[in-house]
Amino acid sequence: MGSGEPAAALRRVPRDSSYLLIADAQSNPVDTHQLSSAIIVAMGYQHLFHERDLALLYDWLQETGELYVDLDRPHSGGDNSSTYFIDSLAQLKKIVGAEGHREISITIFRQKQYPIRGVVDESLVSEAIAYLRDGEWFSIVSLGDGPLAPCKIVASGDTQAELRQSFDELKGHTVRFGQNPFDLRNSYFGEPENAWVAQSYMHPPKIVKNWQSYPPYETNPDHYRQIALW
């Protein structure tokens, strides 16, 4: 390595790894503040998911059959997030594996989001009005074109008048209605019972997660190893 390269040795890792290049801390440990100069090139974010995390998400999927994933890209200017409804861990793997932004914040919700669903007609509008009090924020989303495409927010507002107008414009379309969970609170990091959160930052380099253990996995890991988690 030339004199301008970091002190930590760099080694190539297998093609299917989450990193193209990583700092070899075993041969030459490096301070976390130096990691940004170690040219860590992320190739997706599968590495954020430990087996215990996958076990947790697998169990949540068994509860509702679906998880809502918010993938936010910090420090990229404005609102730059993508959201998905997934019904398998295989979908999740493809989504996080394809992400190339250098920083990421992933929030996966346990409870089913946007629960009022179907083709917009008077019955669905009545159900939506009964679901939400006037003055509460609502969002209407449509699914993306394909199983791995992010969904789209097609309307939002905080009055029943706006709700009725939005549905009038969407009559005949298939939508999902509810509240954007981030309209209720800015972060779910402190609510691990409701959401799994992982964040990966470059400046300074750090990874933080709100789940550090999952007792059912720690108690019986063999149970989950019999399941195709990833």
N, C-alpha and C positions, 0 to 999 in steps of 0.2 A: 504493500500500500504506500502511496506517496505521502509526503509530509503534510499535505492538506487534509488527509482523511482522518476520521475520528479514531481515538485510541482503541475502541472496542473492535475486535475482529469481526468481519462480516462473513457469513456463510450462506450459501444457497441452500434452499430447502426444497422438498418435493413439489412437483408441479401443482398438486392439488391443495397445497398449504394455503393458509390465509395471508401469508406474507411471501413476497418475492425475495426480499432481503431482510434479515433480522440481525440485531446485535447479539453476539454470542457472549452472554453474561457469564457463562461458566468459565470460559477461557480468559476473559478479561472484563470483569464487571464494569459497568458504566453508570455514572450518575444519571438520574432521570432527566435532568436539565440538559444533558448532552445527547439524549436520544434523538432529538429533532435533527441533529447533524449526522445521525447514523443512517440517514436515507432509508427510513422505514417506509416501504411502499406497500400500502394496503391493497389487497386483491380480494375485496369483499369482506364481510364481517362475520363469517361463521365462527371465527375464533372467540367471539364474545359469548358463545353458548356452550357452557360446560354441560356434561351429562346430567347433572342435577337440575340445570335449567330446563333442559329438554324434557326431563321427567315431569317437572312441574307443569310445563306447557301442555304436555301430553295429557295429564290429568285434567287440566282446565278444558281441553278440547272434549274430553269425555263428558263433561258437565253440560256444555251448551252446543257442541258440534261445530263451534265457530269461534274464532278470535279476531279482534280488531287490532290492526297493527298501524301505528303512527311512526313513520320514519322521517325524522327531522334532520336537516343539514345545517348545523350551527355556523355562524360567521360567513354565510353565503349571500347575505343581503336580502332583506324582506322575508316574506313567508315562503319558505322553500321546503315544504314537507310533502310527503306522499302517504296516502292511507290505503289500506287493503283489508278486505275480509278474507280470511283464510280458513280452510277446513282440514288442513293437514300440515304436518311438520315439513313434508317435502316441498310444499309451496313456500313456506317460510325460508327454507334453505336456499331456494332459487332466488327469492327476492333479496335477501341480505347478501347472497353471494355475488349478485350482479351490481351491487352498489359500489360506486367508485369515488364518492366524495371523501375528502381526507379526514373529516370529522363527522360524527354521527351521534344522534340520540334516538334510541329505539324504545318505544313504549308499547307494550302489548297488554290489552285490557282483558280481564277475566270475564266480565259480564257482557252479554250481547248488547251491542250498540245499534242505534237506529232500528228499533224493534218494529215499527209500523211500516209494512212493506207491501208492495203490490202495484197494480195499475191504478193510476189516479182516476178516481170516480167519487161520487158523492159519499159513498160508504167510507172510503179511506179518508176523505176530508173530515167527515164527522168524527172519526176515530182520532185523528190528529188533533182536532180542536179540543176534544175531551182529555187528551193526554197532557196538554200544555196549558198553563195559565198565561193570561195576557201579560206581557212584560218580560216573559222569559225568552231567552234566545233559542231559536230553532235552526236547524239546517236540514236541507233536503239533498240527498246524494244519489248519484246513479253509478252503476258499476262500470268499470272500464271495459274496453274491447279486448277480451281475453282473460284467462284465469290469473295471469300475472300482471295485468295492467292495473294501475292505481285507480281508485274510484274518484269521482269528480263531485265537488259541491256545486249544485246547479241553482240553489237558492238559499237564502238565509234572511233572518229578520228577528224582531222581538215583539211584534204585535199580531193579533189575530187577523187584522186587515191585511197585513203583508203576507200572512200565511195563506189566506184565501186568494189573494192576487197571484201568489206564486203557483198555487195549485191550478188556478184557472189557466195559466200559461203552460202548465205541464200536463193538462188533461190528456189521458190516453197513454202517457209515458209510464214506464216501470221505474219506480223510485224506492228509496228507503228514507224514512223520516224519523227524526229524533233530535237530540242535542249533541253538538260537538262536545266531547268530554272536556276539552280545554277551554270551553266557554264557562265551565263550572269551576275550574281551578287551573292555575298555570302549570302545576307540576304534580305528578303522582308518585314521585320518588319516595315520599314518606308514607305511602299507602301500599305496602307490598301485598296485602291481602286482596287488593283490587287490581293491581297492575305490576307487571314485570318491567323493570327499567334498566337499560344499560346505556352508558355514554362513553364515547371514545373521543378524546381531545388530543391535539398536537401541541398546543402552546399554553402551559407546559404539557408534555406528554403524560397522559393518565387515562386509566379506565376505571369507571366507578359503576357499581351495580347495587340495586337495592335488595337483592336476594343473595346472601352469602352461604346459605345452607337450605336444604329441603329435607326435613326429617323422614318422610316416607322413602325417599331415595337412600338416605344414609342408613336407614333401618333394614331395607331390603333391596340393595342395588341389583341383585340377580333378577328380580322381577322385571325391572326395566330393561335389562340387557337382552331379554327375550323378545323385546319389542323393537321394531325398526324405528328408532328414535330419529335418526338423521339419515 
